[in-house]
Amino acid sequence: MVLNWSTGVELFFEVPVALIVSIIMCRTFYHAKFYHNNFRVLLINYPGAFIFICFIKMITKTMTICSYRGPVRSYFTDLISVALFSTTFTTIGFILERSVALIYYYKYEYFCNNVPYIGITLIVISWIIGATLRIVSRLYKLNVLLFVYSSGIIQITSQIVCFCIIKASKRQYTLNESIKSRLENRKCTTSSVISIKYQTIENKKIIKMMSYFIATTTITTTLDMVALGIENGFFLHIPDKILVGFIGNVVPYLKACTVPLTVVFVDDRCKKILICLLGNFIGKLINRGSVEPHHVVKDSKLKNEINMSTDKLNEIYFTNYANQWK
């Protein structure tokens, strides 16, 4: 068998490359010590990686590259495959993070610093699995839709696991019970008081963010499965091929936009910046000039927070809690 672009393996090369670059950039230019910050930035980069993949696919539709002969496959199936694999391994990464937070909480800060590199490892694993599945489907003439549906089922199962972990996190990290019990058991562990407080605040942010993430990815994954069934005529037969193609192309883009917008929606600082940007845009549209941030945000502390660097925010965070818990 000759491996060329029509095998579909190129998708599982483009996805890791695009996301690994995003992770390295986040780690280099955005020194986030908090897991929820790393997670937020990576998800916001997700549409960029998705657009990059689509751009490469458009080029390969019109150019001869690496023995490329004809269409890779329909845009529809490949885009859904990319969306499913990307969000599936994001979910697995969250399960790993929550497991460490629940069991090895005294090592949590050190684990958070390595989250981007763990993300790279998961992406490479997804690359290997994806390429293997495509090659097996070619060698044994298996229907590739089987693997697409399987990844969808795995993702929905992962979301259920995430939901159970979130319930466990909420129960374990209730402020009144968790702080008290951990302070009482402090002599038996190597965790510091700051680490205990850090865990409580950080877990509340992660639980809030992941609750929205699970809801949106579950809904969009279900839409992926429905759209894939319509595309292949499994149900709801639509004779208009243009409409079928439109549905197939819109659903993956919907997921690519919904996931990061969800993250922005639940993050206060991102919402403030988004309001300022929308205000500037609307102000220019109605010819009234730009809307400055202080016109939207009246509180001077919030204005300072918008422009404050991440390192400064981290310094204030740990200094305040160090003083409170001496």
C-alpha positions in Angstrom: 0.0 0.0 0.0 1.3 3.5 -0.9 0.7 6.0 1.8 -0.2 9.4 0.3 -2.4 12.3 1.2 -5.5 10.4 0.1 -5.0 8.0 3.1 -6.2 10.7 5.4 -3.1 10.4 7.6 -2.2 14.0 6.9 -5.0 15.2 9.2 -3.3 13.5 12.2 0.0 15.2 11.2 -1.6 18.7 10.9 -3.6 18.5 14.2 -0.6 17.7 16.4 1.7 20.2 14.7 -0.8 23.0 14.9 -1.7 22.4 18.6 1.9 21.7 19.6 2.9 25.1 18.2 0.1 26.6 20.2 1.1 24.9 23.4 4.8 26.0 23.0 3.7 29.6 22.3 1.5 29.5 25.4 4.3 28.2 27.5 6.9 30.7 26.1 4.9 33.9 26.0 2.2 33.2 28.7 3.9 32.1 31.9 0.7 30.8 33.5 1.2 29.0 36.8 -2.5 28.1 37.2 -4.0 25.2 35.4 -7.2 27.0 34.5 -5.1 29.7 32.8 -3.1 27.2 30.7 -6.3 25.4 29.9 -8.1 28.6 28.9 -5.3 29.8 26.6 -5.0 26.4 24.9 -8.7 26.2 24.1 -8.7 29.8 22.8 -6.0 28.7 20.4 -8.1 25.8 19.2 -9.9 27.7 16.4 -6.5 28.9 15.1 -5.3 25.3 14.8 -8.7 24.3 13.2 -8.5 27.1 10.6 -4.9 26.2 9.8 -6.0 22.6 9.1 -8.8 23.8 6.8 -6.4 26.1 5.0 -4.0 23.2 4.3 -6.9 21.0 3.1 -8.0 23.8 0.7 -4.4 23.9 -0.7 -4.2 20.2 -1.2 -7.5 20.3 -3.1 -5.9 22.3 -5.8 -2.2 21.4 -5.6 -0.2 18.2 -6.2 1.7 17.5 -3.0 3.4 14.2 -2.0 1.8 12.1 -4.7 -1.6 13.6 -3.9 -4.1 12.4 -6.4 -7.7 13.7 -6.2 -9.7 14.7 -3.1 -8.5 13.6 0.3 -12.1 12.7 1.2 -15.2 14.9 1.7 -14.5 18.0 3.8 -17.3 16.9 6.0 -16.0 13.6 7.4 -12.4 14.9 7.8 -13.4 18.0 9.7 -15.6 16.1 12.1 -12.7 13.6 12.7 -10.4 16.5 13.6 -13.0 18.1 15.9 -13.7 14.8 17.7 -10.0 13.8 18.2 -9.0 17.3 19.4 -11.8 17.7 22.0 -11.6 14.0 23.1 -7.9 14.3 24.1 -8.6 17.7 25.7 -11.2 15.9 27.9 -8.7 13.1 28.7 -6.2 15.8 29.7 -8.8 17.2 32.1 -9.5 13.8 33.6 -5.8 13.3 34.3 -5.6 16.8 35.9 -8.6 16.2 38.1 -7.3 12.8 39.2 -4.0 14.3 40.3 -5.9 17.2 42.1 -8.0 14.7 44.0 -5.4 12.1 44.9 -2.0 13.9 44.9 -3.1 17.4 45.9 0.2 18.2 47.7 2.0 18.0 44.4 -0.6 19.9 42.5 1.4 23.1 41.8 4.3 21.1 40.4 1.9 19.2 38.2 0.3 22.4 36.8 3.7 23.6 35.6 4.0 20.5 33.4 0.4 20.6 32.0 1.5 21.9 28.6 4.0 19.2 28.1 1.5 16.5 29.2 -0.8 18.1 26.5 1.9 17.6 23.9 2.2 13.9 24.9 -1.5 13.4 24.6 -1.6 15.0 21.2 1.3 12.8 19.9 -0.6 9.8 21.3 -3.7 10.9 19.4 -1.6 11.3 16.3 -0.3 7.7 16.5 -3.7 6.3 17.2 -5.3 8.3 14.4 -2.7 7.3 11.9 -2.9 3.6 13.0 -6.7 3.6 12.6 -6.5 5.1 9.1 -3.8 2.6 8.0 -5.8 -0.4 9.4 -8.9 0.9 7.6 -7.0 0.9 4.3 -5.3 -2.4 4.7 -8.4 -4.3 5.7 -10.9 -2.1 3.8 -12.8 -1.1 6.9 -15.2 1.8 6.9 -13.5 4.8 8.3 -16.9 6.0 9.6 -16.6 3.3 12.2 -13.6 5.0 13.7 -15.3 8.4 13.6 -18.3 7.1 15.4 -16.1 5.3 17.9 -14.2 8.5 18.7 -17.6 10.2 19.2 -18.7 7.5 21.6 -15.4 7.6 23.5 -15.8 11.4 23.8 -19.3 11.2 25.2 -18.1 8.5 27.6 -15.3 10.8 28.7 -17.7 13.6 29.3 -19.7 11.3 31.7 -16.5 10.4 33.5 -15.7 14.2 33.7 -19.1 14.8 35.2 -18.6 12.2 37.9 -15.1 13.7 38.7 -16.6 17.2 39.0 -19.2 15.9 41.4 -16.4 14.3 43.5 -14.4 17.5 43.3 -17.3 19.6 44.5 -17.9 17.3 47.4 -14.2 17.1 48.5 -13.4 20.8 48.0 -16.3 22.4 49.9 -14.7 25.4 51.6 -15.8 24.7 55.2 -15.1 21.0 55.2 -12.0 20.7 52.9 -9.9 23.5 54.5 -10.7 22.4 58.0 -9.9 18.7 57.4 -6.7 19.4 55.5 -5.4 21.7 58.2 -6.1 19.1 60.8 -4.2 16.5 58.8 -1.4 18.8 57.8 1.1 17.0 60.0 0.6 13.8 58.1 1.2 15.4 54.7 3.9 17.6 53.0 1.4 20.2 51.8 1.6 23.8 52.9 -1.2 26.0 54.1 -0.9 28.1 51.0 -1.2 24.9 48.9 -4.4 24.0 50.7 -5.9 27.5 50.0 -4.6 27.4 46.4 -6.3 24.1 45.9 -9.6 25.3 47.0 -9.7 28.5 44.9 -8.2 26.8 41.8 -10.6 23.9 42.0 -13.6 26.2 42.1 -12.4 27.9 38.9 -11.7 24.6 37.2 -15.0 23.1 38.1 -16.9 26.1 36.8 -15.0 26.1 33.5 -15.2 22.4 32.9 -18.9 22.3 33.7 -19.5 24.6 30.7 -16.9 22.8 28.6 -18.6 19.4 29.2 -22.0 20.8 28.3 -20.9 22.4 25.1 -18.7 19.6 23.8 -21.4 17.0 24.6 -24.0 19.0 22.6 -21.7 19.6 19.7 -20.5 16.0 19.6 -24.1 14.9 19.4 -24.6 17.3 16.5 -21.5 15.8 14.9 -22.9 12.4 15.0 -26.3 13.5 13.7 -24.7 15.5 10.9 -22.5 12.5 10.0 -25.6 10.3 9.8 -27.4 12.7 7.5 -24.3 13.0 5.3 -24.2 9.2 4.8 -28.0 8.8 4.5 -28.4 6.7 7.7 -31.4 8.8 8.6 -33.3 11.9 7.5 -32.6 11.6 3.8 -32.1 15.0 2.2 -31.9 15.0 -1.6 -30.3 18.4 -1.8 -26.6 17.7 -1.8 -25.7 21.4 -1.3 -27.7 21.5 1.9 -26.2 18.3 3.1 -22.7 19.6 2.4 -23.5 22.9 4.2 -24.7 21.1 7.3 -21.5 19.0 7.2 -19.2 22.0 7.0 -21.0 24.2 9.5 -21.2 21.7 12.4 -17.4 21.3 12.9 -16.9 25.1 12.7 -19.6 25.5 15.2 -17.7 23.3 17.7 -14.4 25.1 16.9 -16.1 28.5 17.9 -18.3 27.3 20.7 -15.5 25.7 22.9 -13.3 28.8 23.2 -16.3 31.1 23.5 -17.5 29.0 26.4 -14.1 29.6 28.1 -14.4 33.3 27.5 -17.9 33.3 28.9 -16.9 31.8 32.3 -13.7 33.8 32.7 -14.3 37.3 34.2 -11.1 38.9 32.9 -11.7 37.6 29.3 -15.3 38.9 29.5 -14.1 42.4 30.5 -11.6 42.5 27.6 -14.2 41.2 25.2 -16.7 43.9 26.3 -14.0 46.5 25.6 -13.3 45.1 22.1 -17.0 45.0 21.3 -17.4 48.5 22.6 -14.6 49.8 20.3 -16.1 47.9 17.3 -19.6 49.2 17.9 -18.4 52.7 18.5 -16.6 52.8 15.2 -19.6 51.4 13.4 -21.9 54.2 14.6 -19.2 56.8 13.9 -18.9 57.9 17.5 -15.3 57.0 17.9 -13.7 54.2 20.0 -15.2 53.2 23.3 -12.4 53.3 25.9 -12.2 50.6 28.6 -13.0 53.1 31.4 -16.3 53.9 29.7 -17.3 50.2 30.0 -15.7 49.3 33.3 -16.3 51.9 36.0 -14.4 50.2 38.8 -10.8 51.4 38.9 -9.6 48.1 40.3 -11.1 46.2 37.4 -9.4 48.6 35.0 -6.0 47.9 36.6 -6.7 44.2 36.5 -7.3 44.2 32.8 -3.9 45.7 32.1 -2.1 43.8 34.8 0.5 41.1 33.8 0.0 37.5 34.7 3.2 37.4 36.8 1.9 40.4 38.8 -1.5 38.7 39.4 0.3 35.5 40.5 2.5 37.5 42.9 -0.5 39.3 44.5 -2.4 36.0 44.7 0.2 34.1 46.6 1.3 37.1 48.8 -2.3 37.7 49.9 -3.0 34.1 50.9 0.4 33.8 52.5 -0.5 36.7 54.8 -4.0 35.4 55.5 -2.8 31.9 56.4 0.2 32.6 58.5 
